[in-house]
């Protein structure tokens, strides 16, 4: 299964993605956690030691490898007029460039290049092929912590996703961001979408989120929990410190697995 976790910055998507990673790892799955946010903090949320994080090279920074696999030119001028391979070899990248902690393998996609540096098409082609490759390997779960917005869906780097989890806090800005992601996700045929309400303090907060998404059934709510901030400040996973959040997200996982089985049965 491949899951993408999206939402407005600060809504809690990285916390949800990291907790889901440990839930699947606890079930015995081989878990690849992919940090697709230009401000990478997935590793910290997973509790990766700094000694491991500092050894992980972002995929987008592997210039020699990208040129070798895609045939793209060296310079901005060369790359602008280059036809490059759209299906580069990527099967060796996970083992070479992952960091591992508590049986979770972390890949960092890397930040978008700065202004005036030209098109990043070759880099995004490698990332898209890499994500698709991971989906095809049996017995793996891939969890992507997405950029806050629709960029990776638009570029196709989230292609092959089985489920999109949109994390929403009870605020108008968070709801507007979630609607944009959900509207854009309609381009992906057969995508299973789920909304997770986070930072819930009252029944009114739940109703506020439910009323904002009349076309979706919102069943999963995470209550406001001071221990989340304490876990972040201590660089330990929420999975280890907030059992109520773990139980809520285990219910989400069971729902996603049921939906996946139903979808496979329907397609056959």
C-alpha angles and dihedrals in degrees: 000000000000120000129188118201116203141165144117116316109271095021091110103259095138091050090051092046093050093048092049089051091058093044091056092043089052088055089057099257121143100244127206112191110199119197103207095163117108086224097056114207100138092103093054091049089052090052095244111170115247088239088065098038093055090059095056113099115208109242093230090059094058093100098164092047092048092050091048095049099040103029091231119159124261100239135047090252093050094046092051092065099033127115105211135188112273094199106047123177110263105154093110097049099083095056093042101044107028125105115213130211127162090351093304117121114212124204120185115207095193140225125302111261120261128262117294095022096109134230119344093201095124092050092049090048090058092047092049092049091047094053091047090050092054090052091056096055112097121240097021134120118206119198118187122198099208133210113264097265142025100294099111093044090052093049092047094240087126093053116136093031113154095197138015116208114197115197115209132183120201098268134104094239092052091048092049091051091048092050090053092053093046093048091050092046090064086081088071108079117228095006114160110222127195131179121215117196112214136189091027115177102167148007087263090062090054092048091047091057095041092050090051092059107042092162093058135062107231110199105148118081128169115205122226107273125185089203090071091068091043090053091050093050091048092046092235126131119263084227088072098045111030111055093172091060091047091053092049092051092045086060088052091050091052089050092050092049091050090049090049093052091048091049093050091048091050094048092051 
